[in-house]
Structure formats: structure tokens, C-alpha cells
Amino acid sequence: MSRWTLPPDRIPSAWFNVVPHLPEPVDPPLHPGTREPVGPADLAPLFPAELIGQEVSTAPWVDVPGEVLDILRLWRPTPLVRAERLERALGTPARIYFKDESVSPAGSHKPNTAVPQAYYNAREGIRRLTTETGAGQWGTALAFACAQFDLELQVYMVRASYEQKPYRRVAMQTWGASVVPSPVDEPGHPGSLGAAISDAVRDCVGREDTHYALGSVLNHVLLHQTVIGLEAKEQLELAGERLPDVVIAPCGGGSNLGGIAFPFVPDAGVRLVAVEPLSCPTLTRGTFEYDFGDVAGLTPLMPMYTLGHDFVPPPIHAGGLRYHGDSPLVSALVKAGRMEAVAYPQGKVFEAAVQFARTEGKIAAPEAGHGIRAAIDEALAAKETGEEKVILLNYCGHGFLDLSAYDDHLHGRLPDEQG
């Protein structure tokens, strides 16, 4: 058997909070005007009270509301699959398992947080949300979630992705969202997630009926994603494994990485690996400092690895990995040495993604391809040493709406941005 599923009643009923397990406490975000620690009142124009509470919570577990579980059960628990055909092709003694988050309605891990965010906003009487999106994974997930709670959604999509991935826009519009390219006031600009955040926050703060929703970086977002790692732990036991030797996931802002890796932080022998693009190497080449989450300096300053909030990355196909900063929680783990980071050029990423497609049959989103590249390299290293390593990978989304990227790769048109 190479596939392990759990029944719907085994979906985690509480999220795992990594904060009590950090090597040292994370410094608080700072107000962009006063540079003083941000308080709940500062965040109230952007987020509902429940999410603000989760942002600062030190409780080890946070209960998942029943209404949220009802929607998550449309696709969760997601399967854990052993990549036996890939293992054979590599000739490795390693065992590679991937958590298949591509089975969600939006095709990625993003609805795991989109649904609770929409729920908490609707419960507080908010009728409209604004957000940004890079490749469109987050925008499609939030559009799906808003449709479940009858919320309006305005999406600011990074212009390079808006032009590269028109079907992401169509998916968002099908679920009822409005989508515009960002930055809205610079039509010739390729855009960045930082600029799109500025557009979305500007839109939000002027309206009483509107809140802002973010798909990565913040503590509450990564908290919601921990259903991935919690399910994977139980499924690995079903597969006869005690613990993985290494947990791998791509990292842009940190949501899918945190989702699969955080439940393993207390397990000291498990290596945790973040994988990023060489063209936007935040963890591997950035500096750890306080920085804004957006270009215009409207958001709080966060302690994180950053390339600078005005950094504009090349328009690589992995749009979800083009963020200039990283989750403070992920950054704290990397800084403390509990988590590693590696970076790859996109040519090597697509080579790995094509090998995965031809062995396992799944066409990965470019973001997911980064994790696949690192998993293959770990498996090849195990081949050299003869070690029966257990590798756990987060397969965070499918690439059916990213086929233009594969077309460029297959026909030699892919610029291999080296950063």
C-alpha cells in the first residue's frame, strides 16, 4: 500500500501552536508610525478579534470551530502518499512520503486558513474582505471561502502573475471575487506581493464593512495550516514509520512550511528544511531585522529575515515564493538553528517537477516543485550513504493552472534567474 487516508472524523479538532515550543520568544511587531509594540487596538481595523487573539496566543492548542470543520471536511483529511515510483527511478533506499494538499477545492493548502479567516470575519459582521495574491493560489482559496460565508472579496493580484496566469483570475471570479492587477497606480510595473499588500490595506482601512485577509506570514495563518502536519504524523504511524528524518516544504511567507513542519518542532531528531527560489532567497541571503510587510510601509514592522520591503523580485513562475520577507515564527526557528534553508534556481526546480510528473503522475505547482527538488536531493544523498532515510514532503498544490511555466521549461524559454 502506498497511500494512507484518514476518515473525516479524524480531522484535527485543534490547531497546534508552535509558540510555546520556540527556542526563545519572538519579539513583538512594531507600529509603523510610533515603532512601539503593536496592541490589539492597532490591528482591529484589519482583523477580527478572534484572529488578533490567535496572533498573540501562547496556548499550546487552539480549538477549530465546528462550522470551520464542516467545510474543511469537504476535502480533509488529505492523503499521505509514498512516492515509490520516484524512489525506484532515483535508486534510493530513502522512503519519500508526500502530503497531498492539491485535493482541496482551490487545488492547494491555502483553504486551510482561508476558511477560518472568512468564518471569523463573517461572525463579526464584516461583509467584505480585501487581499493580495501572487500566483493566485491564495486568491482562489479566499474566493472559495468567501463564497461559503457570502462575503464580498476584492483581490489585488501581482501584475506579472495576473498576466501569466489568467485562469487563476477566472477561478476567483467564478467564486464571486473581483480581481485587479497590482500595483493599481503603476500599470507598467511587474508588481510584488509587498505592493499588492499595500493596495489591499489601503482599500481596507477606509471602510467600516471591510477587513483585510493575509494568506501567509502571520502567526494565525501558520496556526491554521498545522492540520497538515498533525494529520501527517498520524498517517506516518499508519505507514509504520515512527518519525520522519527530514520534513521539507517550499517557503515564500511560510504557511505551507509551518503547516507541515511546526507539529514536528518538539521532535528534536527531525530536520526541518525550508526551500526557496534563488531569485528571492530571503532565508538564505536576507538579513534578520525589523521590516515592513509591504512596500508602502503601512503594515507593522516584523522581526524576520528580509531582502528589504522595496525588493522587487524577477517575475519567476513560482509567484507564491516571491515575497521579500518571511514569517517571524519561521525566521525565529531558522535563526535559532532549529530549521534549515536551501535555495534553487527555477531550471533545477522544473527538472525535478517534470521527473515527479513522469513517475508519480502529478503535475506540481512551481511552488511545490521547490520542495520536490529538495526531496530528490535528500534521496540522492541517502543513495550515496546507503541510509534508509524517511523524507516527508508537503505537496502544497497542483500545477494545472501553471502549464505555461512547464511550456517555457520544456521549450527552453525559462529564464534561470540566479539572483
Disulfide bonds with the S-S distance in Angstrom:
none
